Amino acid sequence: MSDANNQMVEKYRNNFLKEVEANVEEGDWVKMCMQCGVCAGSCPMGPYWEHPPQEIFMMIRAGKREEVLTSESMWMCTSCYNCISRCPRELPITHIMHGLAHYAKRLGIAPKNQATLRFSQKFWDNLMANGRVNELKLGIALYFLDGIVQGVKNALAATGLGLGMYKAKRLNPMEILGGHSIKDRSGLKAMIKKAQEIEEARISGNSAGNSAGNSAGNK
């Protein structure tokens, strides 16, 4: 396990719910789930979840830390928001799913080679290069995720799609040379860095406050 993960295991030993409340976006809502299953029934990806949302929430409350954080379930969320709009208790389920996925990644224990994780990282790296997505480079990166041979096969299979996009002027081969960029890339990177610092400070503050509360409660 990573050092960050070991630290959290030691800090929140036997209290995974408290760990989620302190470190996961909207994590303090988990305890409000009444296990009705409306979220699972509303999700278009429902049949493919290893553990549907309400099961994830029950597992958190039951302290099944490793099973939750190493699961692919959170990564199945497509952000359609059906679950949020139909939840009788108005839980921010989508945000919690993304929060759990982000937390698992931050701890270095997200499922290896998880498709959504790999795509998200490629998309983010592509976006941050010039401040906007270079669709040609992103497509190539995705085609070759599993090696050169598979990448060639993927590219050949999508020839018709590529030609169609080119004819419709939705794909410019010259984008491979660098593509369009926003005017102030350094400004964007500074803004993202500041946002990340604010988020880390928020998480650290929540964790510190939670630890103080636990210490006081144990006296």
SULNOR-V144230 format. One record per pair of residues at least 24 apart in sequence whose C-alpha atoms are under 6 Angstrom apart, sorted by the first residue. I is the first residue (numbers start at 1). J is the second residue. D is the distance in whole Angstrom. If there is no record, write none. Layout:
BEGIN
i->(I & I)
j->(J & J)
d->(D & D)
END
This chain:
BEGIN
i->(4 & 5 & 16 & 17 & 17 & 22 & 22 & 23 & 24 & 24 & 25 & 25 & 26 & 30 & 39 & 42 & 42 & 49 & 69 & 70 & 70 & 74 & 130 & 131)
j->(107 & 107 & 63 & 60 & 61 & 206 & 207 & 203 & 99 & 100 & 96 & 99 & 96 & 57 & 83 & 82 & 83 & 73 & 104 & 110 & 111 & 101 & 181 & 182)
d->(5 & 5 & 5 & 6 & 5 & 5 & 5 & 6 & 5 & 6 & 6 & 5 & 6 & 6 & 4 & 6 & 6 & 5 & 5 & 5 & 6 & 6 & 5 & 6)
END
